[in-house]
């Protein structure tokens, strides 16, 4: 399959275009893809600055050299202009820089380029040959385009790409200019002599801050949706609303990452919904799917991202036994018994920061030893596993093991639905290990859904959510979950409803006890939506 060319464009500067491209390139490489990044913003190049920690040495060549060689009749292979990055991921990221960083004559060379004259001399055909080389060698070619209406921008928006990612901020000039450029690119593409499919455009609302001015932010969301809706028409599944997808295609403003040129996806490898790497993952997945399967994105974002990752994981450990310090000795004995049965098992203390950073990627299953109550650390440990399970990743299961005095009725709903094992007097660690081994060899650890119980759990979770304090980003997540719950209640899909109840409980479990640090009560539109869902749930339980 030939590679895909994706141009990242913004009408105005300062929207985070190079930031988005460089981070998405790293994510695609993490998922096993071969990626070429091209810095065609010749007057203000920036990709090399973002990739500096990954470059063995500064670039010595780039686009300006490719242009000069064409003008002088020199012929070099496309690879001669490319710099390789050092990246510890399954895939690769290479860089075609704007030019050599030590080139003191760079500014004069850029200003002397006459693009119209180059095209009259056949530069378009030369670019076609380069494009063919790139798409043969790489899965994705990501081009960082110049802003505005310049000739060089047209090369990037009309001539080269299969897809166009247009980034804009919440102001009239930015969003209006971005939409206008897509129209211009469509017209220019129609006049080209090359066989290209219709250009598809992915609108991305960038640097959006909805943490304080919620009502004002919501008003701008609606305005941006209205202005960008025409960009969705040739790739969005018919019954999917642009307003929902634009919320997924929003990069939040996070002050921590606004300083310098940084790659947060290297630090936030397993991001929560409030972190910027989470939003970058979503957009990277849309690119990886080549703007397909938007219905899956609308229904289940985590499943959409997991499907984009594509590879089947190999796990070094079958079961990780996570335990509080109070049951460390019992957990160690349980691990020893599991190993006797041929299960590759390891133990981890709940609260170990290394667990959340890396271990969850190496263990297929999680065994959570719960001593009387579930700590917040254990909730965090369980969350990643449950999200992956909901996303449809191959057979990952969570096993609660309860000590004496732990009341299963008082467990959070997302654990109550799982069959639990008991580590109490009369049940040796060997017996528990044997039962766990049998569970691994047998069926699903989740009991079939009882619709009446599921709808009752959903109503209880909703009532709890209505009294919770969350940051505005948290309420955005709740709103998305409630819309999915409304659909599940309408369709009578108890299994899907149970998944959504789990996701809602995890989302609201992090709420503080008092209003603080940007945490606020439920906004009016989310409260109204919760009322609608409660009404549907009530109708279901009366049927």
N, C-alpha and C positions, 0 to 999 in steps of 0.2 A: 504494500500500500504506500503510495506517495505521501510525503510529508505535507503538512498544512502550514501555510503562511498566515500569520496573524499580526496585524499592525496595531500598535497602541498609540492612540491619537488624543490630543486635547486641544481645543481651540485657544485656550488661555494657558499660560504657564502656572506653576505653583499648585497643581492639582494632585501631584503624587504619581505621575505617569511612569517615570523611570523606576520609582520605588515599587510600584505594582508589578511592572514587567520583571524586574530582577528577582523579586520574591517568588513570583509565579514560576519563573524559570527553574528555581531551586526546587520548588514543590514538584514540578513535572519530572525533574531528574530523580527525586526521591521515589517517585512512583514508577521508575524504570524507563522513562523516555529519554531519547537523545534530543537535545535542545541546542539550537544556535540562536544567540541573541545578536541583533544588528543595531548599532548606534548610528542612526541616520539623522539625528539632530546635530548636524555638523557645526552649527554656530554656538551651541551650548551643550556639548556632549557630557553625559553623566553616568553612563553604565559602568565604566571602568572604576569610578569612585565607589559604587555600591559593591562591586565585585573585588575590591582591592584586597580584602583578607584571603581571597581564594585565588589570586593571581600569583604565580611563581615569580613574575617580573612584570613591570609595566609594559603595555602593548607598544610595539615598535612600528606597526603598520595598521592600515585600515581602509575605510571607504575612499579617502582622498587619494590614496595610492592606487586603488583600483581605478578611479576616474582618470588619474594622470597616465596610468599605463595604457588605458584605452586610447586617450588622446594622442599618445606618442607611438601607438602601434605595438607596444609591448604586449606579450601574451603570457600570462602566468595562470596556473591552476587556481581555482577558487580557494583551496586550502592554504595557499601562500599568504593570504591576508588575515588568517584566523588565529586567535590566541586561545589556548586550552586553559581551563580553570582546574584547580585541584579541589575536588569535591568528593567527600566520602559518602557517596550515594550510589544506588544501583545503576542510575543513568548517568548522563554527562551534560555539562553546560559548557559551550564554547562561545567565544566573543569575537565578533567582527566589529572592532572599535571604529570610532570616527577617524582616528589617525594615531600616529605615534606620539606618546606623551612628551618625549624629549625633542619633538620637532619644533624648533624655534620659528620656522617659516610657515607654521600651520595656518595661522590667521590669514596671511596673504594668499595662500593656496586656496583656501575655502572661498574667499571673496572674489577670486579670479575665475571661478567656475561659471561657465555660460551653459546652463542646462539646455536652452533652446538649440544652441549650436551643436551640443553633444547629441541631442536626439536627431538632428538633421543629418548627422554623420553615422547614425545607426546604433547609438548607445542603447536604445530600447531592446534591440535584438541581443546585444551583449548581456544586458540584464536578464533577458529570458534564459540565456545559457547559464548564467550564475544561479538563477532561480531553480532551474532544472537540477543543477549540481546539488544545491542546498536541500531540495526536497527528496533527492535520492539518498542523501547521507543522513538526514535528520528527520525525526518524527514531527518536530515543531520548529518553525523559524519565527521568532518573535522580534518584530521591528519596532524600535523606538523612533517615532516620527517627530518632525519639527511641528511647532504650533502654527496657527494662522492659515493663510491661503496661498503660500508661496509655491513655486514650481516643484521644489523638493518635497513639499507635503503631498502634492498630487502623485508623485512617484510611489509614495508609501501608502496612500489611501486608495488609489484607483488602479495603478499598474500592477503592483506586486501581490496584494493580499487575497486570501480566500475569505477571511473574516476581519472585521474591523472592530476593535474594542475602543469605544469613545468614553473618555473620562471627563467628568464635569463636576463642578461644585454648585451649591445651591444659590446661584445668582443668575439673572436673566441673560447676561452676556455669555456666560460659560455654557449653559445648557442650550441656549438658542444657537450659539455659534457651532456647537458640536452637531446638533441636528442638521443645520444648514450644510455643513461639510459633508455629511453622509449623502445628502441629496446631490451635491455637486459631484461627489465621487461616483455615484450611480450614473449620472449623465456622462461623465468623462469615460467611464468604463464601457458604456454602450458604443462609444466612438473608436474604441481600441480594436486593432486587427487580430487580437489574440483570443483564443477560445477560453472564456472564463464563465463559470456559473454566476448567477446573480449574487451580488455582494450582500452578505449578512452582517448586521451591526449589533454589537452587544453594548448597551448603555450601562455605565458604571457611575453611580453617585459617590463621589469621593470626599474625604475629609469632612464627613457629616457628623455634627455634634448634636445629639438629641438628649443629652444628660440633664439639662436644666430647663430649657425652653421647650417643653414637650409639645404643647399645643401649637406653638409657632413652627416647630420642626415637622409636626404632622401636616400642617398646612403646606409647607414646602414639598413634602413628600407627594402630596396630591398634585401639586403644580408640576413637579418634575415628571410624574407619571403621565399626566395629560400631554405634556410636550414631547415626551419620548415614546409614547404608545405606537406611533407609526413605524418605529425602528424594530418592533417586535413582530410585525405582521408576517414576515416570510420565514420565521423559524420557531415561533412559539406554538405549542399545541393548542388547538382551537379553544378548548374549554378551560385553559389556564389563564388567569387574570394577570395582565402586565403589572398591576400594583403589587401583587404578591411576589412576583419574580424580581421587581426592582428592589424590594426590601432585602432579598437575598444578595442582590448585586450592589450592595452598599458597603463602602469602606469607612469605618468610623474614624473620627479624629481621636487619636490617642497621644496625649502630649509627650509621653515618655519616648515615643518613636519619632517625634518631630524634629529631634536634634541630630544633625549630621546625616550621613548616608548609612543606613542600617538594614540588616536582614533579620527581621523578627522571626521568620519561619525557622531559623537555625536555633533560636532560643525557646520558642513556643512549639515544641514538636508534637505535643498532645494538647491543643488549645481548648479552652472553655469558650462558650458562646460569646462572652464579653471581650475576648482578646482579638487583636487585629488579625492574627494568623488564621483564626477561624473563618473570617470573611475572605481572606486571601485564598484559603483552601476551596471555598465555594466557587470563586471565580476561576481558579485553576481547574476545577472539575468541569466547569462549563466549557472551558477551552479544550480539555482532554476529551470530552464527549463530542467535540466539534459542533457545539450548539444544538445537540440532539438530546432527547429524553427529558425535555423540560417538564413533562407531566410527573416524572419521578422526583425531580427537584421540588415541585410544588407539593407533592405528597409527603416526601421524607428526605430532607436535606442530607442526613447522615448516610442513608442508603445510596443516595446519588454520589456523594463523595467517595464512599467505599467502592462503588462500582467503577469509578474513574481510576482508582488505584490499580485495579486490574490483576495484580499478581496474587498468587496463592502463597501465604506466608508459611515458612518453616519455623517451628518453635523449638527452642532449645530445651524447654521445660514443659512437661505435660500439665502439672498442677503446681501453682504457687500457693502455699498456705500462709495467709496473712493473720497475724495474731497480736493482741495486746501483750504487754509485758506480764500481766497477771497469769496468762496461760502459756507462757513461752515453753515451759518444760513439756506440757501436754502436746503442744504443736510440734515440738522437736521429735517426740516419740511417734506422732502421727506420720511425719515425713519419713522416719525410719521404717515404719511398717509399710508405707506405700512403696518404698523402694524395694522391699522384700518381694512385693507383688509384681514388680517389674514396671512400676510407674515412675517416670522421671519427675521427682518432686523436690522442691526447695522451699525454704521458709523465709519470711520477711516480717519484721516488726511493723505493725500498723503505725504510720506516722513517719516512716522512713522516706525522706524526700527523694532519694534515688529511685524508689519504687515508682512514683508518679512520673519521673523523668524518663525512665528507660525500661524497667523490668516488665511493665505491662506489654511491651512489644515482644518479649521473649517467652512468655508463658501462655499456653493455650487457654487454660482454665484457672479460675480463682476460687480458692476455698477460704471463706471468711470465718474465722473463729470469733464468735461473739460472746463476750462475758457480761451478761446481765443487760447491757444496752449497747446500741450502735453508736460509736463515736463519730465525730465529724470527719476525722481522718479516714475511718472505714467507709463512710459515705462517699468521700472523694475517691477512694480506691475502687469502690464498686461502680461509680458513675461511668468511668471510661469503658469498663466491660459491658455494662448494660447498653451504652450508646452503640458499641460495636455490634452487640447482639441484635439490637433494633435495626441496625443498618444492614443486617443480613450477612455479616462476615461469617465465614465458614466455621461452624460448630465451636463456639466459645461459650462456656457455661459457668455460672456462678453457683457455688454450693455453700449455703450458710450452715455452720456447725455451732450448735448452742450448748453452752455449759449449764450446769445445774443452777437453777434460779433465774434463768433467762426465759421470760414469758413470750412465746411466739406471737401471741395476739397483739403485743405492744410493739412489734417490729414495724418499721416504716412499710407502707404499702408495697413498695417496689421489692421488698424482701419477703413480705408475707405471702406473695403469690408463688414463691419457690418452695419446693419440698426441702425440708431441713433435716439434718442429722443431729443426734444428741450425744454430747460428750459428757455423760453423767455416770454416777455410780451404777455398776452393773453392766456398763458398756465400755469395754476396754478400748484403748486406741487401736488395737488390732482389729476389733469388730467394726469400728468406725471406718478404718482403712478398707476393710473388706467390702463394706456397703458402698463406700465411695468408688472403689474399683468396679463394683457391679453397675453403679450408675453411669460410669464412663463408658462401659461396654454396652449399656442398654439404651433406653429411649431418652426423651426430652425430660429435663428436670422441672419444667413448668407444667403445672396441672392444667387440664382443659378449662377454658374460661366458662364460669357460671355467669350467664348474662345479668341476672338480677344482682349478683354480688359485684360484678364489674361496674354496673351503672350506679350502685350505691357507693362504691369506692370513688367513682368519678365525681359524684355529687359532693362527697365529703372533701375531696381534694379541691374542688371549686370553692366551697365555702371557706376553706383554709386560705386559699389564694386571695379571696376578697378582703381578708384582714391582714395580709402580709405587706411588708415594706420591701421594695426592690428598687434598684437603680432603673433609670428609664430603659437602658438596654435590656434589662431583665424583663420589663413589661412588654418590650417588643417580642421577646421569645414567647412569653405567655400568650400574647395575642395570636401568634402563629399557631401555637398548640391548640388554643381554643377554636380557631377556625377549622382545624383538622378534626377536633372532637365534635364539632357541630356536624360535619360531614359523616363521621362514623356513627353518630347517634341517628342521623337521618337514614343511613343505610342499614342500621341494625348490625353493624360489624363489631361484635364484642371483643374479638381478638385484637383488632386495631385500637379499640378504645382502651383496652388494658395497657397496650404499649404507650399510648398517649398519657394515661394516668401516671405511669412510671416516670415519663419524661417531665410531666408537670410537677410531680412530687420532688424530683431531683432539683428542678429549677427553683422552687420556692423554699427548699430546705435550707438554702444559704442566707435566708433573710435575717437581719439583725433584730434584736429585741426592741429597739427604739429607733426613731427617725434620726438618721445620722449619715454623714458622708455621702450625700446625694441619694439616699434611699427614701422613697416617697410611697404614699398610699396608692391604691389602684386608680389609674386615670379613668375618666368618665367613659370613654369609648370602649375600654377593656371591660369595665364593670357592666356596661350595657350588653356586650357580647357574652359575658358570663351568664347573665340573666337568660339570654336566648338559649344557651346550651343547657342550663338547668331546666328550662321549660321542656326542651326536647328529651332530656333524660327522664323527667317526670312522666312524659307521654309514653316513653318506652317501658317504664316499670309498671304502668297501668294496663299495658296491652295484655 
